[in-house]
Each structure stands twice: as structure tokens, then as C-alpha cells.
């Protein structure tokens, strides 16, 4: 059985907001599309190597093996369910923000 990927609702909302901000607010749809392509490439990589990125270390998160990876100025926070072979994308957060508070 191959790995699957699932974007949780908040992660979908994050991606939509990122795209809208860059395409509409910054009036740069090409940059927005390029960034979305980078995210898609990273998601494919996560399917192949879900354990290759570091665990999120925090005193606020217990017994949850959240991992993080970076795409441009954004942090993808995800969980890999080995038993189900499922990569769950939890959030996609701008790296300037304290992402642990946003989880």
C-alpha cells in the first residue's frame, strides 16, 4: 500500500489564503501559482519520504509526532500515520509567525 496525503481543512484554508494574498493583494498571480507548485512538489516528496523531516519540539505538544518542513517562507506542519500510511497536512504557516501558537 502506498502512502496517501490529506490536507486537513485548516491547511486547505491556509493554502487558499496564501494564494489569494499573493495573487490578489500583491497582484502577482504568477508568483502565487509558482508557490502553489512548490507546495505540490513538497507534498509529493512527503509521500515518498514522510519521516525525512524533523519532529516539532515543543513543551506544548505532547505525544504527537508532528513534523515540519519548509517551502520558501512557509512551514508545513504534518503528521505521518505509519499504520494508515497517511501524511496529514495540519497547517501551512508563514514562517515569521510563531507557528507553535498557531497550531
C-alpha positions as CSV (number, residue, x, y, z in Angstrom):
1,X,0.0,0.0,0.0
2,X,1.4,3.4,-1.0
3,X,1.3,6.5,1.2
4,X,-1.6,8.9,0.8
5,X,-1.8,12.5,1.6
6,X,-4.6,14.5,3.1
7,X,-4.9,18.2,3.6
8,X,-6.9,19.0,6.7
9,X,-9.4,21.8,6.4
10,X,-7.2,24.4,8.2
11,X,-4.3,23.5,5.8
12,X,-6.6,23.9,2.8
13,X,-7.7,27.3,4.1
14,X,-4.1,28.3,4.7
15,X,-3.2,27.5,1.1
16,X,-6.2,29.4,-0.2
17,X,-5.3,32.4,1.9
18,X,-1.7,32.3,0.8
19,X,-2.7,32.1,-2.9
20,X,-5.2,34.9,-2.5
21,X,-2.9,37.2,-0.7
22,X,-0.1,36.8,-3.2
23,X,-2.3,36.8,-6.3
24,X,-4.8,39.5,-5.4
25,X,-3.3,41.6,-2.6
26,X,0.2,41.7,-4.0
27,X,-1.2,41.5,-7.6
28,X,1.2,38.7,-8.5
29,X,-0.7,35.7,-9.8
30,X,2.4,34.1,-11.4
31,X,4.3,34.1,-8.1
32,X,1.2,32.7,-6.4
33,X,1.0,29.8,-8.9
34,X,4.7,29.2,-8.6
35,X,4.5,28.9,-4.9
36,X,1.5,26.5,-5.1
37,X,3.6,24.4,-7.5
38,X,6.4,24.3,-4.9
39,X,3.9,23.2,-2.3
40,X,2.7,20.4,-4.6
41,X,6.2,19.3,-5.2
42,X,6.9,19.1,-1.5
43,X,3.7,17.2,-0.9
44,X,4.9,14.6,-3.4
45,X,8.2,14.4,-1.6
46,X,6.4,13.9,1.7
47,X,4.6,10.9,0.2
48,X,7.9,9.3,-0.7
49,X,9.9,10.3,2.4
50,X,7.4,11.2,5.2
51,X,9.9,10.6,8.0
52,X,12.7,12.7,6.5
53,X,11.9,16.0,8.2
54,X,12.4,16.9,11.9
55,X,9.9,16.5,14.6
56,X,8.3,19.6,16.1
57,X,9.8,20.1,19.5
58,X,7.7,21.9,22.0
59,X,6.7,21.7,25.6
60,X,3.1,22.5,24.5
61,X,2.8,19.4,22.2
62,X,2.8,16.0,23.9
63,X,2.8,12.5,22.3
64,X,2.0,13.8,18.9
65,X,4.7,13.2,16.3
66,X,4.3,16.4,14.3
67,X,6.9,17.1,11.7
68,X,7.8,20.2,9.8
69,X,9.3,21.1,6.5
70,X,9.9,24.4,4.8
71,X,8.8,25.8,1.4
72,X,10.0,29.3,0.8
73,X,8.9,31.4,3.7
74,X,6.3,28.8,4.9
75,X,6.3,25.9,7.3
76,X,4.3,22.8,6.5
77,X,3.3,21.1,9.7
78,X,2.2,17.5,9.2
79,X,1.7,14.1,10.9
80,X,2.6,10.8,9.5
81,X,0.4,7.9,10.4
82,X,2.6,4.9,9.7
83,X,-0.1,2.3,10.3
84,X,-2.5,4.0,7.8
85,X,0.3,5.2,5.5
86,X,-1.2,8.6,5.7
87,X,0.5,12.0,5.6
88,X,-1.8,14.5,7.2
89,X,-1.0,18.2,6.4
90,X,-2.1,20.1,9.5
91,X,-1.2,23.6,8.7
92,X,0.8,25.8,6.2
93,X,2.1,28.8,8.2
94,X,4.1,31.9,7.3
95,X,7.5,31.3,9.0
96,X,7.6,34.7,10.6
97,X,4.7,33.8,12.8
98,X,5.3,31.7,15.9
99,X,3.8,28.6,14.3
100,X,3.5,26.7,17.5
101,X,1.0,29.2,18.8
102,X,-1.0,28.8,15.5
103,X,-1.4,25.0,15.8
